[in-house]
Every structure is written in structure tokens, then in C-alpha cells.
Amino acid sequence: MSAAQDTAARSGRLAGLVQRHGALGVLVLLLVVGGLAFDTFLTAYNLGNLAVQASFLAVIALGMTMVIVSGGIDLSVGSVYALSGVLAAYASRWGPLAALLVPLAVAAAIGLAQGLLVGRAKLAPFIVTLGGLLFARGLLQFITTEGSETYLVPRESAFLQLGQGTVLGVGMPVLIVVVLYLLGGTVLQRTRFGMRLFAIGGGEDAANLMGLSVTSTKVGVYVLSATLAGLAGTMNAAQLGSGVTVIGVGLELNAIAAVVIGGTLLTGGSGSVSGTLAGVALLFVIQDLINQVGGFNSNLQAVVSGAVLVTVVVLQTLLSRTRR
């Protein structure tokens, strides 16, 4: 190998490393800066609160990662999240099992319908999931009489432990995220389903020629994404003790931002759940640092997050060219 080829290979490996782990590096840097600047930033209480707050987005972003790796997109997750929270609170009158299963079943059904339209009918994921967004939000408004009714979880219900419980001082939502991301990482990197997602995202025509089950894989990934959004909404209802109708608006955009910031390519074929988790954490750390500084408009967090997202997308494009 010539010196020029060796240099190009090293540059490609370095670009790949930055693309995969850049969010983690920035996260560590911000944690160090925040710890030095604010006494309360790295306390167990503050970090614990941040972790619990980030848990719901993290669950949604896990499903979004797999959808985007496959070359798709899911705009319905924010509405499915809100709908599932209301259904969980409504069904809690029949016991904790109903409060868990009813929203998950409805969310999975929405994901199945979207997956069939994308996988079998070959419709554009953007249009299909936009329709799913409108359907789930409309169903939410119908169930709650246009948001005028709020369903409460009984105070004595064991279902509340799903959002409010702790194990060894760690919030239950955080533990659920840890388990889900371990499973998600295994599925994406160590199973045939995960390999098919990468293959389809890298080139659907090539995946078809290889004899891969493209249709069933697409259906499965949209069911998985919607079910995880439903689980996040269920956890939120358990934490709040009620089904809140106004949540989840724009949450799908936050999930996409976290996934892209974590190094997953919007074009599909490349990504990791560990990067997504770092992306979620980065968004919440930025928000907390802005709150710690004080004196800023709350909308500044959205401005900073948008700037970070644009920067990451530009860097990803440049790094991809370098790797080629």
C-alpha cells in the first residue's frame, strides 16, 4: 500500500470514528464544563432528574433509530406517545395490566397499519406516518372530548410504579431505558433482523436481489417503533398519574434530532443505538446548562438544538465524503 493510500485509509477510519462517537465526545466535554461552572450540575440529584426526564424521549428514539437505519422515517411517534398516555390512564381503572397492554396494543396496531402501507403498498414513509400522526392525534381528541377530559390513574394503582418507582435509588424509567438499549443494541448488531435493516437502508433494490425479506422487515420495524412510542407514553402516564392531552407535539422531531446527532445517517444504512442514547443525553444536557445559566428565554434551547443538528448534518456529509 502506498503512502497516499495509507493516509486515505487512516483518514477514513478517523472520519468513521468521529461520525460514530462524536456526540459522546461532545457530551463528555459539556459534562466537564458544566461540572466546573456549576456546583449543582454533576450532583446525583440533578443527573438523576435529567436521566428520568430523558427516559421517555430515549425510548422513542430507540425505535426511530431502527426506522431511520432502514431508510425510513416515523412522524407519528409524538402523537402515538400522547395517545398511549391517555389510553393507559383510562384503562388503569381495570388494573395495572390493562393500563399497560391497552396502549401497547393500540400503538402496535397503528404501527402495523403504517408498516403494511410502507412495506406492501410501497407508499412513502413520510406521507404514511404523517397520516398516522393525524390519526393518532385525532383519536386522542375524540377520546378526551377535544381535550376537555383528563383521565386519572387511581392513587393506589401499582401501575404508578412504572413511572414513579425506584430500584436502589435509580428511577424505574431509567432502568427500563437501560434494558431496552441493551436489547436494542443486540437486535441491531447481532440478529438477522438488524442486519436486514442495515441492508435495506443501504440499498433496497440490492436487498431484494439478495433475497432478503424486505416487506416483513419494514412492517416489523414500524410496529416496533410505534410500540416503543406507546411504551414511552405509558411510562409518562405512570409518572404523572394522568393522561395529559397536550404532550408529544413535535416530539418526533426531537427524536429524529437525537438519532441524527448520535451519528445515524438520515439516508439509512448506518447507525447505532449507543450513539442515539448519547444524542438524547446531549439534548437534555444542553437544556439543563441553559437553565443553569438562567436569564435566557426558554426558546433558546430549541435554537441551540437546531444549530447543533444543522452542524451535525453538515459534518456527517463531510465525513461521509472523507470515508469514500
Backbone torsions as a table, in degrees:
resi	resn	phi	psi	omega
1	MET	NA	131.6	-179.1
2	SER	-74.2	167.3	-179.7
3	ALA	-62.9	-37.7	-180.0
4	ALA	-66.1	-41.8	179.2
5	GLN	-66.6	-38.3	179.1
6	ASP	-64.6	-41.5	178.4
7	THR	-64.3	-42.1	179.1
8	ALA	-63.6	-40.5	179.6
9	ALA	-64.7	-42.1	178.8
10	ARG	-64.9	-41.0	178.2
11	SER	-62.7	-39.7	178.7
12	GLY	-64.6	-42.0	178.7
13	ARG	-65.9	-40.3	179.3
14	LEU	-65.7	-41.5	178.4
15	ALA	-62.7	-40.9	177.9
16	GLY	-64.4	-39.3	179.1
17	LEU	-64.5	-44.1	179.1
18	VAL	-64.9	-40.5	-178.9
19	GLN	-64.2	-39.3	-177.1
20	ARG	-79.0	-35.5	-170.9
21	HIS	-122.2	12.2	-179.8
22	GLY	-61.7	-41.4	-179.5
23	ALA	-61.8	-39.8	178.8
24	LEU	-64.0	-41.4	178.4
25	GLY	-62.7	-43.6	178.5
26	VAL	-65.8	-38.4	178.7
27	LEU	-60.7	-46.6	178.9
28	VAL	-61.5	-41.7	179.2
29	LEU	-61.2	-45.1	-179.7
30	LEU	-66.6	-35.4	177.6
31	LEU	-64.5	-41.4	178.3
32	VAL	-65.0	-47.0	179.8
33	VAL	-62.4	-44.4	179.5
34	GLY	-63.3	-39.6	178.8
35	GLY	-65.5	-36.6	178.9
36	LEU	-74.6	-31.7	-175.1
37	ALA	-86.3	-31.5	-174.6
38	PHE	-130.9	127.1	-176.8
39	ASP	-65.0	-31.7	-175.0
40	THR	-91.0	-3.1	-171.3
41	PHE	-68.5	-47.1	-175.7
42	LEU	-94.6	17.3	176.5
43	THR	-72.1	154.1	-179.7
44	ALA	-61.0	-35.7	-179.1
45	TYR	-64.4	-46.8	-178.1
46	ASN	-68.1	-45.3	-179.4
47	LEU	-66.8	-35.0	177.4
48	GLY	-64.5	-43.4	177.3
49	ASN	-62.9	-42.8	178.4
50	LEU	-60.6	-42.0	-178.3
51	ALA	-63.6	-42.5	179.7
52	VAL	-66.5	-43.8	179.6
53	GLN	-61.5	-36.6	-177.2
54	ALA	-80.4	-13.9	-173.3
55	SER	-59.7	-41.2	-175.0
56	PHE	-67.5	-44.4	176.6
57	LEU	-65.4	-36.3	-179.0
58	ALA	-62.3	-41.0	179.3
59	VAL	-63.7	-44.4	178.9
60	ILE	-64.5	-42.8	-177.5
61	ALA	-65.9	-26.5	177.2
62	LEU	-62.8	-47.4	176.6
63	GLY	-65.6	-38.6	179.4
64	MET	-62.9	-35.5	178.2
65	THR	-58.2	-47.3	-177.4
66	MET	-67.5	-36.8	177.7
67	VAL	-64.0	-46.2	-177.7
68	ILE	-68.8	-36.7	175.5
69	VAL	-58.1	-34.6	-179.8
70	SER	-79.2	-1.0	-180.0
71	GLY	90.5	10.9	-179.4
72	GLY	-107.6	-167.5	177.8
73	ILE	-154.4	150.0	179.4
74	ASP	-132.9	101.6	-179.2
75	LEU	-88.4	-2.4	-174.6
76	SER	-89.0	-8.9	-167.9
77	VAL	-63.8	-34.2	179.7
78	GLY	-65.1	-43.4	179.1
79	SER	-71.1	-39.0	176.5
80	VAL	-62.9	-38.5	176.6
81	TYR	-59.0	-48.8	-179.5
82	ALA	-67.1	-43.9	179.5
83	LEU	-61.1	-42.2	-178.6
84	SER	-65.5	-36.3	177.2
85	GLY	-62.6	-42.3	178.3
86	VAL	-66.9	-43.6	179.2
87	LEU	-63.7	-38.0	178.7
88	ALA	-63.7	-45.2	179.1
89	ALA	-64.6	-40.2	179.7
90	TYR	-65.5	-43.7	-176.5
91	ALA	-77.9	-11.5	-177.8
92	SER	-64.0	-18.1	177.5
93	ARG	-65.8	-20.6	179.8
94	TRP	-98.9	7.7	177.6
95	GLY	114.2	163.3	-176.4
96	PRO	-64.5	-32.1	-179.4
97	LEU	-67.4	-41.8	177.5
98	ALA	-65.1	-38.9	179.8
99	ALA	-62.6	-27.0	179.1
100	LEU	-88.5	-44.3	-171.6
101	LEU	-78.6	-36.8	-177.1
102	VAL	-60.4	-52.5	179.7
103	PRO	-65.2	-35.1	179.3
104	LEU	-66.4	-38.5	179.4
105	ALA	-66.0	-43.8	179.9
106	VAL	-65.5	-43.8	179.6
107	ALA	-62.0	-43.1	179.5
108	ALA	-63.8	-37.5	178.6
109	ALA	-64.5	-40.5	176.8
110	ILE	-63.9	-42.9	177.8
111	GLY	-63.9	-37.9	178.6
112	LEU	-63.6	-45.2	179.2
113	ALA	-61.0	-43.5	179.5
114	GLN	-66.2	-41.3	-179.9
115	GLY	-63.7	-39.3	178.1
116	LEU	-65.9	-39.5	179.5
117	LEU	-68.2	-37.0	179.6
118	VAL	-77.9	-45.5	-174.2
119	GLY	-79.0	-47.0	-175.6
120	ARG	-90.0	-46.0	-178.1
121	ALA	-81.9	-8.6	176.9
122	LYS	61.3	32.7	177.2
123	LEU	-83.4	158.2	-177.9
124	ALA	-68.1	129.3	-179.6
125	PRO	-56.7	-35.9	-179.1
126	PHE	-59.8	-47.6	-177.6
127	ILE	-69.7	-43.9	-177.7
128	VAL	-62.1	-48.0	-177.0
129	THR	-76.0	-23.9	171.0
130	LEU	-64.8	-40.9	174.2
131	GLY	-63.1	-38.9	176.3
132	GLY	-62.5	-39.3	176.3
133	LEU	-58.0	-50.0	-178.1
134	LEU	-66.0	-39.2	179.7
135	PHE	-63.7	-49.3	-177.7
136	ALA	-64.8	-40.1	179.4
137	ARG	-68.9	-37.7	177.4
138	GLY	-66.5	-41.5	177.3
139	LEU	-63.3	-38.8	176.1
140	LEU	-59.7	-46.9	179.8
141	GLN	-63.7	-36.7	179.1
142	PHE	-66.4	-45.6	-177.7
143	ILE	-64.1	-36.2	-175.9
144	THR	-98.9	13.6	-178.1
145	THR	53.7	58.5	-179.8
146	GLU	58.3	38.4	175.0
147	GLY	83.0	4.8	-176.8
148	SER	-83.3	-16.5	179.6
149	GLU	-109.5	135.6	177.0
150	THR	-120.7	122.5	-179.1
151	TYR	-92.0	132.7	-177.5
152	LEU	-106.0	144.6	174.6
153	VAL	-84.1	130.4	177.5
154	PRO	-53.6	136.4	-174.5
155	ARG	-60.6	-29.5	-177.2
156	GLU	-88.5	0.9	-175.6
157	SER	-70.0	133.7	176.2
158	ALA	-67.7	-16.2	179.3
159	PHE	-58.9	-30.5	-178.7
160	LEU	-61.1	-25.1	-179.0
161	GLN	-64.4	-23.2	179.2
162	LEU	-62.6	-30.2	-179.8
163	GLY	-111.3	-23.4	-174.6
164	GLN	-110.9	-13.4	-176.7
165	GLY	-72.8	162.0	177.4
166	THR	-135.3	152.7	173.7
167	VAL	-129.8	115.3	-177.4
168	LEU	55.2	37.7	177.7
169	GLY	82.8	-1.6	179.9
170	VAL	-102.0	130.5	-177.8
171	GLY	-60.9	142.5	-179.8
172	MET	-57.0	-41.9	178.0
173	PRO	-58.3	-36.3	179.8
174	VAL	-67.1	-42.2	178.7
175	LEU	-63.9	-38.9	177.7
176	ILE	-62.0	-41.7	178.7
177	VAL	-62.7	-43.0	179.6
178	VAL	-59.6	-47.2	-179.8
179	VAL	-63.5	-44.9	-178.4
180	LEU	-63.7	-39.3	-178.5
181	TYR	-73.2	-32.1	174.0
182	LEU	-65.2	-43.8	177.7
183	LEU	-66.9	-42.9	-179.2
184	GLY	-62.6	-41.5	177.7
185	GLY	-63.2	-39.7	178.2
186	THR	-65.3	-45.0	-179.7
187	VAL	-62.3	-44.1	-174.9
188	LEU	-71.3	-35.1	-173.0
189	GLN	-104.0	-19.2	-170.4
190	ARG	-122.6	2.6	-178.0
191	THR	-121.1	163.3	178.3
192	ARG	-64.7	-36.6	178.3
193	PHE	-58.7	-46.8	179.2
194	GLY	-63.3	-41.8	178.8
195	MET	-64.0	-35.6	177.4
196	ARG	-66.8	-36.6	177.4
197	LEU	-60.0	-45.6	178.6
198	PHE	-63.7	-41.7	-178.2
199	ALA	-65.6	-43.3	179.9
200	ILE	-65.8	-41.8	178.4
201	GLY	-66.1	-33.0	179.0
202	GLY	-74.0	-26.4	179.7
203	GLY	172.0	103.9	-175.1
204	GLU	-65.2	-38.8	179.7
205	ASP	-62.7	-42.2	178.7
206	ALA	-65.8	-38.3	177.9
207	ALA	-62.7	-39.7	176.8
208	ASN	-63.6	-42.6	179.6
209	LEU	-64.9	-28.8	178.2
210	MET	-77.6	-6.1	179.0
211	GLY	82.7	17.2	179.7
212	LEU	-76.9	149.7	-179.7
213	SER	-81.3	80.7	-175.0
214	VAL	-65.7	-46.4	-175.3
215	THR	-61.6	-51.3	-178.2
216	SER	-64.9	-32.8	178.1
217	THR	-67.0	-42.2	177.8
218	LYS	-64.7	-43.6	177.7
219	VAL	-59.5	-45.9	-178.3
220	GLY	-61.8	-40.0	-175.6
221	VAL	-71.8	-32.1	177.5
222	TYR	-75.1	-33.8	173.0
223	VAL	-63.7	-43.1	180.0
224	LEU	-63.0	-44.9	-179.3
225	SER	-61.8	-46.6	-179.4
226	ALA	-66.3	-38.3	180.0
227	THR	-65.2	-40.5	177.3
228	LEU	-66.1	-38.1	175.0
229	ALA	-62.7	-39.6	176.8
230	GLY	-63.9	-39.6	177.7
231	LEU	-64.3	-41.3	178.8
232	ALA	-61.9	-42.5	177.9
233	GLY	-64.7	-38.2	177.8
234	THR	-64.2	-43.0	177.5
235	MET	-62.7	-39.3	179.9
236	ASN	-64.6	-42.1	177.3
237	ALA	-62.4	-38.1	178.6
238	ALA	-67.4	-34.0	178.9
239	GLN	-72.6	-43.2	-176.7
240	LEU	-82.8	-21.8	-176.8
241	GLY	77.5	16.9	-179.7
242	SER	-162.5	166.4	175.3
243	GLY	-99.3	107.1	-176.5
244	VAL	-89.3	129.7	-172.8
245	THR	-86.2	-19.8	-170.7
246	VAL	-98.0	3.5	-178.2
247	ILE	-84.5	167.7	172.4
248	GLY	86.1	-5.7	180.0
249	VAL	-69.8	120.2	-179.0
250	GLY	80.7	1.2	-177.9
251	LEU	-65.2	-30.6	178.1
252	GLU	-62.3	-32.4	178.7
253	LEU	-71.8	-37.1	175.5
254	ASN	-64.4	-39.2	179.1
255	ALA	-64.7	-44.8	178.1
256	ILE	-62.1	-41.7	178.9
257	ALA	-60.5	-44.9	-179.6
258	ALA	-62.3	-41.6	-179.3
259	VAL	-64.5	-45.5	-178.4
260	VAL	-69.0	-43.1	177.5
261	ILE	-59.3	-32.6	180.0
262	GLY	-76.2	-1.2	173.4
263	GLY	106.2	0.1	177.2
264	THR	-79.1	131.9	-178.4
265	LEU	-77.9	133.8	178.2
266	LEU	-64.1	-23.2	179.4
267	THR	-79.0	-8.8	178.0
268	GLY	89.9	170.1	175.4
269	GLY	88.1	-5.8	-178.2
270	SER	-153.0	137.8	177.8
271	GLY	161.0	170.9	179.4
272	SER	-152.9	150.8	179.4
273	VAL	-75.1	-29.1	177.9
274	SER	-65.5	-38.9	176.4
275	GLY	-64.3	-40.0	178.0
276	THR	-62.0	-42.9	179.2
277	LEU	-61.6	-39.9	176.2
278	ALA	-65.4	-37.6	178.1
279	GLY	-64.1	-42.4	176.5
280	VAL	-61.7	-47.5	-179.7
281	ALA	-61.1	-38.7	-179.2
282	LEU	-62.7	-43.0	178.9
283	LEU	-60.7	-42.3	-177.5
284	PHE	-76.2	-31.9	176.0
285	VAL	-66.6	-41.5	176.7
286	ILE	-59.2	-45.2	179.8
287	GLN	-61.9	-42.5	-178.6
288	ASP	-68.6	-38.1	178.2
289	LEU	-63.7	-39.1	177.1
290	ILE	-64.0	-40.5	177.6
291	ASN	-66.3	-36.3	179.5
292	GLN	-65.6	-39.0	179.0
293	VAL	-64.6	-43.7	178.3
294	GLY	74.5	162.7	177.1
295	GLY	80.9	3.0	-179.5
296	PHE	-107.8	150.9	174.9
297	ASN	-65.2	142.7	-177.6
298	SER	-62.6	-22.2	179.9
299	ASN	-73.7	-10.6	-179.4
300	LEU	-63.0	-32.6	179.0
301	GLN	-59.6	-41.6	178.4
302	ALA	-66.0	-37.6	178.9
303	VAL	-63.7	-46.3	-179.3
304	VAL	-65.1	-43.9	-179.9
305	SER	-62.1	-40.1	178.1
306	GLY	-64.5	-41.3	178.4
307	ALA	-64.5	-40.8	178.0
308	VAL	-62.8	-43.5	-178.5
309	LEU	-62.3	-46.2	179.6
310	VAL	-61.9	-42.9	179.0
311	THR	-60.7	-43.4	-178.7
312	VAL	-64.7	-43.1	-179.7
313	VAL	-62.3	-42.5	178.1
314	VAL	-62.8	-44.4	-179.9
315	LEU	-64.5	-39.7	178.5
316	GLN	-60.4	-42.0	179.3
317	THR	-61.9	-45.7	-179.8
318	LEU	-65.5	-41.5	-179.4
319	LEU	-66.7	-37.4	178.8
320	SER	-63.4	-40.0	177.6
321	ARG	-65.3	-38.2	179.6
322	THR	-65.3	-38.9	-179.5
323	ARG	-66.8	-31.8	177.9
324	ARG	-70.3	NA	NA
